[in-house]
């Protein structure tokens, strides 16, 4: 560890010295080390650009020089986990992270490190706020608002102190301050859903008239934040909230709110299109709204209306193709249909078709090496259910888009049986064919390969009731 830190400091110093001899501000260096990598590369991109693939060397390190740099937020990902870095002219930002604890272990060094460590601190504070949200959402509106105001004041004071001790750019100041604000405003937007619950959500109209005063300062088109998780999460929550008015205007007096209402989701799309002019920001929110609706909707007419509204508003051709393709895939995955065939690779690198493997009722579940709690729990639960229902097979498909040595490493680490473990031969094609938008999805088929249903939680009693019925046939 100490040897690594010394070498990284020397590397950062080397590039810092090189920078001081060059007046060109149009480049930056970005690199670092990945501990416990789950594949052999890091992806790096900024809004509106293609990803750069940065391969790890034999020491699991990487380094690149970004020419013609456009200062701003860059997103980097490894094995399905994402995080951001702010890169400005002549930075040499080096990171170190452990995939076992991706966000919490992330540390930056080098020129530009301080500002990035501060942004990560804001991100982690926001994540902890999310974890505590349910308990804080039980506070009365005035107490909750007071809690948010005091937390915001405290964090803005921390930012002011940090800013006074460091030479920082207007771009950083914009990103840091708005990240603090929007992270806490997000909690305000989520509050009525937590406090009133879906059954009594109509009472959100009784909130104090000043509760949402901050909305007058919302910037729907902050291009510098287009790749900022906190900002995008706030906007998503905000439109979830303000679309409630249309739902209750159209719904019967005693209607119970549902996120899957057609009226509600059409209104969200309309509001996003009305308020946001920045295509990068708008297209992202439109895509996720349409995706989430059609993934859960079983009414073909309603699905068609959402897709039509989405296609009218989005300007991203690639996103449009994705939504249209997802719609087609979901139609093929309706209960009663034969599950589409996909090519799989087993632990011994042998190629199979899914149809080769299904000879009796089967549960197909998915996992990723990057979601440790989920893959452990799902494997242990499937082993338990397999013993309880011996007439049902359980097939696990790892969806990591990576070299299979990392997949095998995870299986070996926890001594999981390998006889029913597979990866997609082509991860992108496989995920598209089976419409895998979330790792929690499961597909249950009968012995004829006909889909019984799709589920999202193998720990629910409803799921086990289905297994019991299949086992009794």
Secondary structure, DSSP 8 states (H G I E B T S, - for coil): -HHHHHHHHHHHHHHHHHHHT----S-EEEEEEEET-SSSEEEEEETTS--EEEE--TTSEEEEEESS---EEEEEEETTEEEEEEE-TT-EEEEEEEGGGHHHH-EEESTTHHHHHHHHHHHHHHHHHHHHHHHHTTS-HHHHHHHHHHHHHHHHHHHHHHHHHS---HHHHHHHHHHHHHHHHHHHHHHHHHHHTGGGGGGGGGS-TTTTGGGGG--TT-GGGTT-HHHHHHHHHHHHHHTHHHHHHHS-TT----TT-HHHHHHHHHHHHHH---HHHHHHHHHHHHHHHHHH---HHHHHHHHHHHHHH---HHHHHHHHHHHHHHHHTSTTSB----EEEETTS-EEEHHHH-SS-EEEEEE-TT-HHHHHHHHHHHHHHHHH-TTSEEEEEE---S-HHHHHHHHHHTT---TTEEEESSHHHHHHHTT--STT-EEEE-TT-BEEEEES-TTSHHHHHHHHHHHH-
